[in-house]
Each structure stands twice: as C-alpha cells, then as structure tokens.
Amino acid sequence: MYAITAITVDRLLALSLGLRYRQTVTLRRTRGTVIFIWILNIAVSSLRILSRTIISWASSALIYTLLVTSAFCYMKICLTLCHHQVEMQDHAHQGQANEEGIPMNIARYRKTVTTSLWVQVKLMACYLPFVIVTALSNPFTLSHNLATKIAITLILLNSSLNPILYCWKMKGVRQAVKDIVRQFLPSSCLSLTTILNVIN
C-alpha cells in the first residue's frame, strides 16, 4: 500500500516537473522515503502492543490517507494528460511541428500510469472493506468479528492477486514467467504455457 502510493506520487512528480524531475527526485531522497515508510510501518504495527482498537483505527486512518493521496494524484495526472492531449491537437490543427520524441514519451508514460492504476484499483478493492468495517462496526459484536475477518482476508488476498495482475499488464514479467514455465515443464505439458500465450 505504501509502495504503490509512493509510485503514484512519483509518477505525478515525473509529469509535473518534466526536466527538473532528475534534480528533484534523487537517489538520496528516494532512500529517505523508503526508510520513512519502514519506520512508519513499524510504528503502526507496534501499536498492537497497546490495544487492538488503536491499531484498527490507526490502520484505517493510514489506509484512508494513502487511498485519498493516490486518488488525488491519479486525478491530477488524468487532468494534466487531457490538457496535454488538447494542446497537441491544437498544435496539429495549426500546422505546428511537434518533436517526435514527445508523443512516444507520453505514450510510454501513459502505459506505466495505466498499469499502476490497475494495481491501485485492486488495492482499493482489497483494502477499502477493512476501512469501512472498522469505521462503521461495533468492535464487540460477532458481526464485526466476522466482517473484520472477511476484510482482513481480502487484504491478504491482495498479495496473491499481484502476480496475476503483473503477468497480465507487464509484458516483461509475462515473458519471464513463460521462460520459467518452459524450463520446468516437459514439452508434453503445455497447458500452462498455452494459457499464458492466450493472455498474451
């Protein structure tokens, strides 16, 4: 959850800053962000020692904040890309020549944003029920316990869905999986490779 939000903010910075991106998003700042995420995760997890109610509320507040931050970044990215598209069409109608490199970069950027958006939608589908259950339920009722268990199961399911999503949306990952499957399966057992070829 932390990582995908950080990636979303990074994609927004890449679009907003343009050529200044490499000076702003340095390796040192990236390491600092990763260390901060680790410390924050350890701090929130340590709240379990104090109280289960505190950890539930703290987790919900953190998840909500991360989801809102990601949603804001994606909305800003979409608005900026739409504005850029309109500008490019205006330039084309006015007969102004565009550099060939720019459309290619925007196309590649859109592909990475679309992939991370799919990951974000999956994350929201898995994490949002936990936030809702924690916010609305009475912690002492049986229905809350059952609802919480279902919500936590969805959170854990998120990790199991990642390989499927990455194989579907990322050509490099899909090709690597195909190569591994071909190495370990005999040539007569082609069912899994056939499925991967259909996905491709």
Beta strands, then each sheet from edge to edge (+ up, - down):
end
